[in-house]
């Protein structure tokens, strides 16, 4: 009877697996973002072993138990199968190289990695976000893996931010909820000074969050150059570039103050910042251009109206850019804080032949979606 039940269960499992392949299963699991750990141990001869794993989870607070799983085909499986103790080293966001090194096979995994000796002689990786020194209390079969249960006997937490992994790539972590103190006004007694303080904090948070999202966004828009800009004391200022694997030019610089009337980034600030902040600067720039023989004949007002209609600014190149030395097209989208103030511009610029000027193209729409998510994380609820 038991044999028949096992046969039915095997048949059912095969039917379910026929509905999707292992690659699809792995991709689906990748939607669950995890931390990254390196599990270390020693064998009876004192030889150290280590393996990168993101299959780590807490189990119980009382007693303090954790689990992780290891492939039966891993070269270090016999060492972990027979060990009495192991350490879970939770990697920090500057330790991608540590993760990569322990993910490879070989006998030199600890080469160049700073460690110290923990309980039972098990190596503890220095400078990690945290570590848990554990006594192995159980091991259970789990298909092509084995699941280890460890009782935590000593812990340490550093000030480093943890490394994350999801969708097949490394990621960095940042707070999702900024909290009421950062998004709410400080009260009428503080007046404009309190508002300015909140705006400055929101801008810092926006730069931090947008910076963390740049690499992924760059990949999603086809390896086109991305830039972040804020409103500084000299105007719209580039504070960071994500040059991509195909940078628009070798002339990318931070700290550059861009034109409010000619660049997509500057136009985004002119279109979406509070008028009192940018009006004088725009008038000054238009006046300078007129004195140089380039008077505005209503084109700037049309471009502003166009930007506000589409929720983003655009610059279409007709000649080589003085900065990049090639003809470029560009889009720039605004990011707003909880009060509805623009705190950041997210911009892409690319050779004209690689970036169509179509407002509804995939690249500008991806930028707009990214800016919307960043704004929502800053507490913006839209209009």
N, C-alpha and C positions, 0 to 999 in steps of 0.2 A: 504493500500500500504506500509506504514511504517512498519507494522507488518511483512509483507512478506519479506521486505528487511532485517529486523532483524533476521528472521528465516534463510534466506539464509546465512547471515554472521555467525550465530551460527553454521550452518551445515559446512560451510567452515572451521571454526576454529577447529571443532571436527575432520574434515578430516586431517587437518595439524597436530594436536596433536597425531592422530593415527599413524603418521609416525615416531614418537619418543616418548619415555616416559619422565616423569618429571626428573628422575634421569640422563638420558642422557642430557637433557636440562641444568640441574644444572652443570654437568661436563663440558659442552661446555662453559657456562658462566664463569667457573673457569679459562679458558684460558686468561681472561682479568684480569690482576693483578691490584689491587686497593690499596689505602690506607685504614687505619682502623680508625674509629671514634667512640666515645661514645657521643651520643646526650643526653643532660640533660635538665630538666625543673622542675618546681614546680607547684603544684595544688593550688587552692584557699586557702587551709588551710596551705600552706607553706611546704607541704611534698615533698621532692625531689624524682625525678624519673630519671632513666638513662637506656639507651639501646645501645648495640654495633651495629654498622651499617657500612657496606661498600658501601651502596647504596647512596653515596654522590657525588654531582657534582656541578660545577659552572654553572650558568645560564646567568648572565649578569654582565657587568662591570659598566654600567650606566643606571639605578641605580644598586648598587651592590646586586645581587640576587644569592642565592644558592638553591639547592633542596636536599631532601633525602626522602626515602620512608620507610614505616613501615607496617608490617603485621597486618591485621585487627584482627588477633587472639592474638596479643601480649597483655600481661596483663597490660602493661602501655599505651595501645592505648587510653583509655578514657582520661588519663591525657594529652597526646599530642594533642588529638583531641580538647580539650577544652582550652588549654593553649594559652597565648598571646605571650610568648617568649620562645626561646630555645637557647642552646649553642651547637655548633659543636666543640667538643674537638678532634683534630687530634692527635692520639697517637704517641709517640716516640718509637723507636725500643727496648727500655728497659721496655716497658709497656705491654708486653704480658699478664701479670697477671691481669692488669686492664681490658683488652679486655675480657679475660675469665670470670672475675667476673661479668661484666655487661651483658655478653651473657647468663648468667644463670637466671632462675626465682627465685624470693624470695624478701623479704623485707629488706635484709641487704646488698644490693649491694654497699653501700657507706662505709661499715665497713672497716676501715683501709686505706681508700683512702683519701689522702690530697686534700682538695678543699678550694676554697675561694668563696665569694659571688660576683656574677656579677650583671649586670643590671637586675632590676626587681626581685632580690633575687634568680636568677637562679645560681646553683653551677657551678663553673669552676674548672676543674681538673688541679691540679698543675703539673708542670714539663712535660707537654705534648709538642709535637713539635710545635703546634699552636692551637689557638682557635678563633672562630668567634661567637660573641654574636649577636643574630638575633631577629628581630620581625617577627612573623609569619604573612604573608600577604595573603596566599591562601592555599587551600587544594583541591586536585583533586582525584577522584576515579581512581584506577589503578588495576583492577582485584582483586586479593586477598590482595592487598596493597593499601595504600593511599599515595599520593605524596604531601609533604609539600614544600611550597616555603617560604623562609625566606629572609628578607632584612637585610643585615649586617650593624650593627651600631657601632661595636667596634671590633678590631682585635688585635692579638698579635702573634708574631713569635719568637720562641726560637732558640737556636743553635743546638738543638737535631735533629738527623736524624729520618725521619718518619718510622713507622712500615708499612709493606706491607703484602698483603694477596693474594694468588692465588693458583690454583690447590689444594685447600682444606687444605693449610698449611700457617703458617706465614713465611714471608720472610724479608730479609734486603735489603736495596737499596744501589746502588753504581753507580758512573758515568759510562756511556757507552763510551762517547767520551772523551779521555784524553787530547785532544787539541794539536795543533802543537808545542807549547813550550815544551811539555813533550816528544814528539816523535821525534822532529827534532834536528839536531845537533846545537850547539851553535855558529857555525862559525869557520872558520879555525884559527882565532886568538887565540881561546881558546885551540886548540889542544886536546891532550889526556885527559887533565883535564876536558874539557867540555864533552867529550864522557863518562868519568867515572861518572860525575855528572848525565848525562842523564840515564846511565845504573843503577845507584843507585836508581833514582826516579822510573824507570820502575820496578825494583825489588820490591820496596815498594808497588807500585800499583798492581803488580801481586800477592803479598801476600795478600793484602786487598781483591782483587776480588776473588782469589781462596778460601780464608777463608770463604767468603760469600757463596760460592758454595759448600762447603764441605759437609754440612748436606744432601743436596739434592743428591749430587753425591754418598755419602755413601749409601743412600737408593736405588739408581738406580743400584748399583753394589751388592746388596744383603747383606747389613749390614756387609761389610768387612772393616777392619781398613784402614784409609787413613792418609797419612802424607804429609806435605809440607816441602821442603828443599831448601835452598839457598846456594850460594857459599860464605862462610865466610873467615875470615883471617886464619882459621885452616883447611879449606877445605869444603866439602859438609856437611851442618849442618841442622839437623831437627829443624824447628822452630815452628811446630804445628802438633798435632795429632787430628784426629777425630776418637775416639775409637769405635764408633758404639755400638749397643746393644749387640753385640757379639765380644768384643775386642779380638785380637789375644793373648794378654797376659796382666798381670798386671804390666809389666815392661816398659811401655811407658814413655819416658822422652823427653823433649825438650832440645835443646842445645847439643845434641849428634852429634859428628862428625863421619860419617859413612865411611866404607872402600870404596875406589875408585875401587878396583879390585874384591871385593867379594860380595858387596851388589848391588841390582838393582838400588837403588838411586844413589850411587857413580858411577856406570857404566854409568848411563844416563849422568852425568856431564862429565865423561871421553869421551863419544862418541859424545856429541853435543855442548860442550863449545868450544870456540876458542882454538886451540891446545896450543898456547903459555901460556895459563892460567893454564892448568892442567898437561902439560907434565912432569915438574920437580917433582910434587907431585906424579904422577903415578910411575915414575922411582924410587923415594925414597921408596914408599911402596913396590914395587916389590923387591927391594934390601933387605928390611927388612925381607920380607917373605922368600927369598932365604937363608938369614943368619939363619933363624929359621928352615931350613930344608924343605921349601916348594917352590922350584924353579919353575918359570913359564916356561913351555915348549911349548909356543905358544898358550895356551888356552885363555889368555887374548885378544890377537889379534883376535882370532876367535869370542870371545864374543862381541868385539867392532864391528866387521864387521856385525855380526848378528843383533846387536842393530840398526846400521845405516840402514840396509836393511829393518827392520820392523818399524823404526821410534820410537822405544821404547826399553828399557832395560828390561832384565828378569834375575831372580835368581831362580834356581830350587833347593830346599833343598834335601839333601841326609842324613842329620843327624840333630838332634835337634840344633836349633839356640842358640849360647851362650847367646844372649840377651833375647830371648823370651822363651827359655827352651822347645820349641816344634819344630818339623820340619815344615818349612814354605816355601811357594812359594811367589814370589813377582814380580810385574811389576812396572816400573817407566817411565813416559812420560815427555818430556821437554816442557817448555813454553818459547816462544821467544818474544822479544820486537820488536819495529819498525825497528831497525837496523839489525835484524836477530840474535841478541845475546841471548843465553839462560840465563834466569833470575830466573828460578824456576823449580823444579822437583815436579811432583804430583805422589805419589806412593801409592800402596796398598800392604799390606802384610797380609797373612792369613794362617791358618793351611793348609798343603798340601792337605789334603783330601777335603777341601772346596774350593780350588782354583786350577783348572786344569792348567798345564803349556802351554796350547795351545795358540799360538800367535793370532789366529783368534777367540778366545773365546769372549763371550759377555762382560766379565769384562774388559779385556785389550782394546777392541774396544770402550767401553764406556769411559774409561779413555782417550784414544787418542782423541775422539771427544770432550771431555771436555777441554783438553789442547789446541786443535785447536781453540775452541771458545774463550778461554782466550787470546791466542796469537793474534787473530784477534782484540779483544778489546784493546790490547796494540799497535795496528797499524801494526802488522806483516801481510805481504801479501803472504808469502810462496815463495817457490823457483820453 
